[in-house]
Each structure stands twice: as structure tokens, then as C-alpha cells.
Amino acid sequence: MDEDLVERYRREAAEALRVEAMRRIAENSDPEEDSRLRNISLSVVDDILPSLLARLGEVRAALDGHGGGITVTSNIETEDGLDLILDLTGACLACGAAPATLQSIKDDLESDAEIFRIRYTANLLDTFDELGREFVLAHGQVEFV
């Protein structure tokens, strides 16, 4: 019985967070432009970053709302799809939630059929304190190059 209540609360909280994130994304972006960017091939865009941002889910609200962002440091086309190396920018660098942000960005972008792999610059590890670096390396489920 208690486990059912905990699970129910978890689901309700997750849904409330999802709805709020989508509301914030809609406030800070143009939904029509985002839709266009999601539906255009990444191989034909001049600037890939807006198209990547349009492909992000709830994590985009965190990036927008907290003054953070991503940059593309490497974009290699392979037979399996795009192999991207990203970096975080802005406030994301000093945020304690950065490991979860990295994982969410990776998960969202790798769910796109055109993207083969998301990795991050090794320089990003230098922005974490020792404990944060150990945590992201042990539990982050992301790769640094």
C-alpha cells in the first residue's frame, strides 16, 4: 500500500514537472519554428545548434531558465548518423545538477534517428569540483573525450 502511494506521488510529481517544463519552453521559444527545426534534416541546416535545441525535451526548460546552454565542438557524419561532441555553457557549468543535465541532453538527442552518439568535451570535467567529477564519471552514463 505505501509503495503504491509513493509510486502514485512520483508519477504525479513527474507529470507536474513535465507540464511546467513544456509551459516554460513554449514561453521562451517559437513553437512553429521549433516544429520546423525538428522536422528538417540535421544534414541540411546551416547552424545545427537551434535544431538540436528544438529536439530537446524537458531539459531545455532547465537550460533556458537557468542561463545555460550547449555548444557543438565536433560534428562528424558517420554511416550510423551524426557523432556529436558537446559542451555546456553559462550557468550550467556551476550547477550541481549538471550530471543529470548531461544525461538528459544525451538521452533526448540520441533518441533522434539522425544522431548516432552524443559525447562531451573532457574540458567539462574541469568545471566540476572533485566530488562532482567523481560522481559524473561513476554515475553520469555519459562519455567525455
C-alpha positions, 0 to 999 in steps of 0.5 A: 500500500505505501509503495503504491502511494509513493509510486502514485506521488512520483508519477504525479510529481513527474507529470507536474514537472513535465507540464511546467517544463513544456509551459516554460519552453513554449514561453521562451521559444517559437513553437512553429519554428521549433516544429520546423527545426525538428522536422528538417534534416540535421544534414541540411541546416546551416547552424545545427545548434537551434535544431538540436535545441528544438529536439530537446525535451524537458531539459531545455526548460532547465537550460533556458531558465537557468542561463545555460546552454550547449555548444557543438565542438565536433560534428562528424557524419558517420554511416550510423548518423551524426557523432556529436561532441558537446559542451555546456555553457553559462550557468550550467557549468556551476550547477550541481545538477549538471550530471543529470543535465548531461544525461538528459541532453544525451538521452533526448538527442540520441533518441533522434534517428539522425544522431548516432552518439552524443559525447562531451568535451573532457574540458567539462570535467574541469568545471566540476569540483572533485566530488562532482567529477567523481560522481559524473564519471561513476554515475553520469552514463555519459562519455567525455573525450 
